[in-house]
Amino acid sequence: RGCTWDEVVKAYYEQCEGLMAGGVDLFLVETIFDTLNAKAALFAIDKFFAAKGVKIPVFVSGTIVDNSGRTLSGQTNEAFWNSLAHN
């Protein structure tokens, strides 16, 4: 990876600030294929909510690529959920 966890979280946090300033109604985290990026986005969103005292709906979209029920990185649905839910 060309960046650190903290850099990714900071980038997502800044996106939260801009989106809220623009009047967004919800956040949509699109994983594409990297669960760790989705986890960083959710961490940043939680941090933003705590700092600003606001909360709006958050949706997560996970991409399942074929009949095996796995993500592009090979995770099952259960593994994907566990990766995001683990603190």
C-alpha positions as CSV (number, residue, x, y, z in Angstrom):
1,R,0.0,0.0,0.0
2,G,1.2,3.5,-0.8
3,C,-0.4,5.0,2.3
4,T,-0.9,4.4,6.0
5,W,-4.1,3.6,7.9
6,D,-4.1,7.1,9.5
7,E,-3.8,8.8,6.0
8,V,-6.7,6.8,4.7
9,V,-8.8,7.6,7.8
10,K,-7.9,11.3,7.5
11,A,-9.0,11.3,3.8
12,Y,-12.3,9.7,4.6
13,Y,-12.9,12.1,7.6
14,E,-12.3,15.1,5.3
15,Q,-14.8,13.6,2.8
16,C,-17.3,13.4,5.7
17,E,-16.8,17.0,6.5
18,G,-17.3,18.1,2.9
19,L,-20.3,15.9,2.3
20,M,-22.0,17.1,5.4
21,A,-21.3,20.7,4.6
22,G,-22.9,20.0,1.2
23,G,-26.1,18.7,2.8
24,V,-25.7,15.0,2.3
25,D,-28.5,12.8,3.7
26,L,-26.5,9.6,4.1
27,F,-23.1,8.1,3.6
28,L,-22.5,5.2,1.2
29,V,-19.3,3.2,1.6
30,E,-18.6,1.3,-1.6
31,T,-16.0,-1.4,-1.0
32,I,-15.3,-2.2,-4.6
33,F,-12.8,-4.9,-3.5
34,D,-10.8,-3.7,-0.6
35,T,-12.4,-4.4,2.8
36,L,-9.6,-2.6,4.7
37,N,-10.5,0.6,2.9
38,A,-14.2,0.1,3.8
39,K,-13.2,-0.5,7.4
40,A,-11.1,2.8,7.4
41,A,-14.1,4.6,5.9
42,L,-16.4,3.3,8.7
43,F,-13.9,4.1,11.3
44,A,-13.6,7.7,10.0
45,I,-17.4,8.0,9.9
46,D,-17.7,6.9,13.5
47,K,-15.0,9.4,14.5
48,F,-16.7,12.1,12.6
49,F,-20.1,11.4,14.2
50,A,-18.5,11.4,17.7
51,A,-16.6,14.7,17.0
52,K,-19.5,16.6,15.5
53,G,-22.4,15.2,17.5
54,V,-24.3,14.2,14.4
55,K,-25.5,11.0,12.9
56,I,-27.0,10.1,9.6
57,P,-27.6,6.7,7.9
58,V,-24.7,4.8,6.7
59,F,-24.9,2.1,3.9
60,V,-22.2,-0.3,3.0
61,S,-22.1,-1.9,-0.5
62,G,-20.0,-5.1,-0.8
63,T,-19.3,-6.5,-4.2
64,I,-19.8,-10.3,-4.6
65,V,-18.3,-11.3,-7.9
66,D,-19.6,-14.8,-8.7
67,N,-21.6,-17.8,-7.6
68,S,-19.1,-18.7,-5.0
69,G,-20.4,-15.8,-2.9
70,R,-17.0,-14.2,-2.5
71,T,-15.6,-10.7,-2.9
72,L,-12.9,-9.9,-5.4
73,S,-10.3,-10.4,-2.6
74,G,-11.8,-13.9,-1.9
75,Q,-13.7,-13.2,1.3
76,T,-17.0,-14.9,2.0
77,N,-20.0,-12.8,3.1
78,E,-19.4,-13.8,6.7
79,A,-15.7,-13.0,6.5
80,F,-16.6,-9.6,5.0
81,W,-19.0,-8.8,7.8
82,N,-16.6,-10.0,10.5
83,S,-13.8,-7.9,9.0
84,L,-16.0,-4.8,9.1
85,A,-17.5,-5.5,12.5
86,H,-14.2,-6.2,14.3
87,N,-12.9,-3.2,16.3
